[in-house]
Amino acid sequence: MAVISSPGEKKEFLYGILLIALLRTLIIPFSRFEHQNGVFMHLSGVVQELWLHGELESAMEILSRDIALNGKTYHAFANRALVQARLQKWDDALVDAEMSINIQPSVIGCIARSIALCGQGRHEDSMQAFDLSFSYCGAEQVNNLLLVKSVTLFLAGLHRHAIARATDLIKSLPGKLSHCYVAQAHMSILLAKSTLESHDYNCAIQLLTSATVPGEFTQLPELLTVSLITGWSFDTLRFEIHQIKCEALFAAGLTEGAVTSFLEMDLSSEKNSKEEMEWVADFRRRCVDKLIELGDVAVESAAHRDAAAYYSSALTLEPFSTNILIKRSRAHAGTGDWDAALEDANAAILLDSSHPCGYEKKLAALHGAGRYNEAIETLNEMLEKLELSPDRHLREQHNHYVNPSQTIAAIHSFSKQIQRDFPLILIDTENGRLCDEQERVHAFEADPKFKQLVSSIVLRVDNAGIDQAVREFFRYATFSHTWEGDEPLYHDMLHESIHDLAGSPKIRKLLMFCTIVREAGFRWAWSDTCCINKADGAALQESLTSMFQWYNESSLTIVHLKGVLSDSELGALVASLWNTRAWTLQEFFASKVIRFYTENWKPYLPREDTFNHKESPVIMREMALATGIEAKDLLSLRPGSEDVRQKLRLASNRFATKQEDIAYSLFGIFDVSIPVTYGEGQRRALGRLLQEVLTRSGDDTILAWTGKASDYNSCLPAEITVYREHLSPHLPLSISDDEMETLLSELQSTSTIHDSAVELYNRLVILPTPRLVSRRLNLSCIVFLLRTFSGPFSTGDGSPVRVYRATASALGEVEIKTSDDLVGLTNLVLVHPWFQCLFDPVLPHEDMIADDTESFALHGTSDSDSLVPHRNLARLSLPHAVRALQLPSPLDKTTRALRLFARLRQPFGALLLAPHSPREYKRVATDNPIVVRIRKEVSPHYLADKIRTLDIL
């Protein structure tokens, strides 16, 4: 509707209206004109045009002039009443309406009176007045009159009732009353606007959804009557329906529905006003923004399908938005629809090939689809685009990404680092071939997992991710079994696959091992049969010294129990051949995860659900029975210099095909590395091992044995079997609290020995631990010279063991049983080296050493022994076999010294030594411990004077 803002414009507009009306009057007869306006109203063309264009005052002026000239014109009064009603001059309108009825009752007069009463709020009177109008109309006019009544009800505020009446009217003659559809739709729009303002969005949506508009309706004469009475315009009806419905749906949060309604609008018409097109642009933007927001929220909550739907709706409004395409690509990727994700990424790249976001999403889609080579190519293409971009900002972004070559270099670095402690050779269970480290790296590069890893790293080198992926790929399993003779060796498989070798039982064993490893999810396997090149001395040395670590680094160890069948009863593991072999001991201890299988490759104890048999109470009970060591102690053993005696005891019950392997198989358990020399014999191999262990640990319990001496060093045993028994009586027994209190009372009552006890303490506390270097044992001890030596005497049982008797001034009579011939030997001595178990577990302080006494150790046996400075105070710990009392509070030095002296007076197993040269000794092996006890009258000063550090060959 035009807006006239100045008197000049109004005058010009009125002249135009009058001219149009004059022309219509000349062309169209009045009767025809009357039909065009409907059956209720009689209007001149001038009044109609003014009225329709909102110039109500001008229209009323003409009507008033007409009334003045023709006072008896009922329709002029009725028309003026309606104009005054439009001007909300309700009283004047009612006067004119009643004047019209008084002149001549008519439909239009009754309508005018009804509307005037309605305006005054007299709704009941209004409807009664309207009902009278039906008395003056023909049958063909009833439907039109009913529609006007519906409109009147709407004007009276009975909105829903009015719309319902119009709807019922439409239903009475469906498809034939177009003007009723239009009026009903317009009333629905007006009511919807009202409900929208009160935030009743659902009501507005329902009203507008039911509003139907016919194809062509703007020229319907029935609507002209409604327009004149109400001032309603139907020109933009369709647009308004969609516009308000869109706003209602949007306000209700039904953005996708709003978009659907928006897309149903006819926006191609040139009749759309500027305001309408501005609303279209604004609403489109608001919908796009809201849909993007909803999509982003859905992505954050992992509702990727919902997100893709939101972005798709947004794309119907902005089909060429790179940003939305990239977002939808991400959402599709979240659902696993890689093809759709790739399609969107490619579309984004076509729209903007300079920006990296499209390439990122394309790379992600290709990566997700398993098309790793294409993903890497896409990353390279993106980096090249950025590097060559004329945009400085984009060129700088090049440095924010990781070049695939950098990732590959990092993977190679991790591969090398992770495999540094791996076996030299592994079996590829995919093809059954042996592979060294470089070949395994090549296998990784050819594996899709490698390309997958490279294509997954875009913004930064993910060291943690690379480490995990590389470790996952190179995981391997180890084989623990008993050799059966003709096993497949390294040279047999050097150029062959295990699948190509003749089918012997030994090959079948290796094949079954590889099969189980493969089924467990590991590609790599290691067996000591074919994965060690024994012809290469350096490789053999590295394999034997590293084997414990290889088993420890493995992800799984498969144990094959030769001789144990699947129907074997519980306890078969205890007596199995596997539990007697030397190498299997370290294989068990080193492995973190272990599984036992029977000879016919069935799981041992199939009802055992624990995958790791080291965590199975049933399995560990059997291992405890087999070793004689509690399960918890077995599991607590660690490689190194701790629990030396316990480990030697475990090894003493094991056997090996090659005698040197008795020692070599313990390298990992003791964490030592010494040269491997097959052919040197068991004694030398064991001697070299014990030498290394003794020097590292200082554990003197290695010397506590009876039996044959080794020719490597006389203080070492010839056989490891001497350690089968628990500690012999060599070491003094611990003293109970009560007994110690009694002994201390006796000693404290004799004040003369206090100073000498402290002197003895000071001498012993700084003695070095035993060291065996180059086959020479450096042993600190208290020396007792044997006198009045006699024998040999027969044992009377026919054994080759001889009995000798001797005396020592501090020990009394001594009986020695040995197979060695001691006749002719002089200056034999007994020594007490077991000091580590005698000290209380209190760390030394400076006041423990006498202020006037330098730390020292005595060397040699001659009277001219000299004082030598000594720095080793780190060995004051209890041995594992003999545990001293745990003291609740620190002790003074005198008390500690007296407690030490009390323990020295307990029975102990002395070592028998014979002079080899003026400053060297050799141990004389005995068949039984030489258990002696220091006599009660011997003073601490005497013992201090007998402390020596001897060299023993």
ABEGO torsion letter per residue (X at the ends): XBBBABAAAAAAAAAAAAAAAAAAAAABBAAAAAAAAEAABBBBAAAAAAAAAGBAAAAAAAAAAAAAABAABAAAAAAAAAAAAAAGBAAAAAAAAAAAAAABBBAAAAAAAAAAAAAAGBAAAAAAAAAAAAAABBAAAAAAAAAAAAAAAAAAGBAAAAAAAAAAAAAABBGABAAAAAAAAAAAAAAAAAAAAAGBAAAAAAAAAABBBBABAAABAAAAAAAAAAGBBAAAAAAAAAAAAAAAAAAAGBAAAAAAAAAABBAABAABBAAAAAAAAAAAAAAAAAAAAAAAAAAAAGBAAAAAAAAAAAAAABAABAAAAAAAAAAAAAAGBAAAAAAAAAAAAAABAABAAAAAAAAAAAAAAGBAAAAAAAAAAAAAAAAABABAAAAAAAAABBBAAAAAAAAAAAAAAAAAABBABBBBAAAGBBBBAAAAAAAAAABAAAAAAAAABAABBBAAAAAAAAAAAABBBBBBBBBAGBBBBAAAAAABBAAABBBBAAAAAAAAAAAAAAAAGBABBBBAAAABBAABAAAAAAAAAAAAAAAAABABBBBBBBGBBAABBBGAAAABAAAABAAAAAAAAABABBBBBBAAGBBBGAABABABAAABAAAAAAAAAAAGBBAAAAAABBBEABGAAAAAAAAAABBBABAAAAAAAAAAAAGBBBBBBBGAEAAAAAAAAAAAAAAAAGBAAAABBBEBBBAABAABBABAAAAABBBBAABBBBBBAAAAAAAAAAAAABAAAAAAAAAAAAAAAABBBBBBBGGBBBBBBBBBBBBGBBOBBBAGAGBABBBBBBBBAAAEBBBBBBABBABGBBGBBBBBABAAAABBBBBBBAAABBAABBBBBBBEABAABBBBBBABAAABBBBAABBBBBBABBBBAAAAAAAAAAAAABBBBBBBBBBABAABBBBBBBABBBBBBBBAABBAAAAAAABBBBBBX
